[in-house]
Amino acid sequence: MAWLATKYLVTAALVVLISEAAKRSDRLGGLIAALPLVTVLTLIWLYAEKQPAERISKHAYYTFWYVLPTLPMFALFPAMHRAWGFWGALASSALLTVACFAALAWVLRRLGLELM
């Protein structure tokens, strides 16, 4: 139970660190958020919990593919935020990401890679 609490605390601290940095500097907050810190932590947690090397490697591999459909959201969110406000932009971003994920999964499936 202590291990699980430690995982929660460290992971939550990371989110707080990013949001606090973003309040002070847009660029610094964006830089820290763009770093794959959550993924690195996840890899560390998996390793510490003695997961098989293949599982850890597959996690990193699939994370790469799952990050790609999120990129258009980050590019378009500022314009959507100006046009539709925060909640409209957030909802639109979520829909855009789902659509991009579906498109990427379709393309990759045709190339022989199953994401789901």
N, C-alpha and C positions, 0 to 999 in steps of 0.2 A: 504494500500500500504506500510506503514511503517513496518507493521508486516512481510510482504513478503520480504522486503529489509533486515530486521533483520535476518530472516531465511537464506537468501542467504549469508549474511556477516559472520554469525557465522559458517555456514557449510563450506564455502570457507576457513575461517580462520583455521578450523580443518585440511583441506587438506594441507594447507601451513605449518602448524605446523608439520605435519607428514613428509612432504618432507624435511623440514629444519632439523628436528631431524635426518632423514636418512642420510643427507649429512654429519653430524657430527659423527654419530655412527650407524653402520649397525644394531647392536643389539637393541639399543634404538628405532630406526626408525621402525624396525620390530615389537618390542613389542607394541609400540603405535598403529601401523597400525593393529595389530592383535586384539587389544581391540575392542569391538563392539561399538565404539564411535558414528559412524554414525547411527547405529540402536538405540542406546540410545537417541541420538538427535531426531531421527524420532519419537520415542515413546513420548518424551517430546513435540514435535510439535503437535502430534495427541492429546495428553492430553490437551495441552493449547488451542487447537482449539475445545475442547469439543466434540471430537469424542466418540462414544459409547465404553464402556469398552470392549465389544466383538470384535470390530474392532481392538482395540489396542492389545488385547490378540492374536487375529488371526495373526496380523502382526508379533509378536514375534514368534509365532508357525511356520509360514511359512518361516520366515527368517532362523530358524534352519535347515529346510529341504533344503533350497536353498544354504546354506553355504556348505553343505556336498560335492556337486559335484565340488566345487572350490578347495578343498584341494589337489587333485592330481596335479593341476596346480602349486601350490606353491612348492610342492615337486620336480616336474620335471623341472620347469623353469630354475634353475641354469645349469643343464646339457644341456638343449636345447639352452640356451644363449651361452654357450661355443661352441656348435656345429654349430648353425645357426645364431649367432648374435642376437642383440636385437629385430629387427623387425620380424625376422623369429621365434624367441622364443615367441614373443607376439602373432603372428598369430597362431602358433601351440598351444599355451596355450588357446587361445580363442576356437579353434576347439576342443581341448581336453575337455574343460569345457562344451561345448555344447553336446559332446558325453556322458560325464559323467552325465549331467543333463538328457538327454534322457533315459539313462540306469536306473538312479534312478527313474525317473517318471514311467517307464515301470514296474519296480519291485514294487514300492509302489502302483501303480494302481492294480496290481495283489493281493496286500494285502488289497485293499479297500480304499486307500487314493489317492485322486485326487489332483495333484499339479497345474494343469492347468485347 
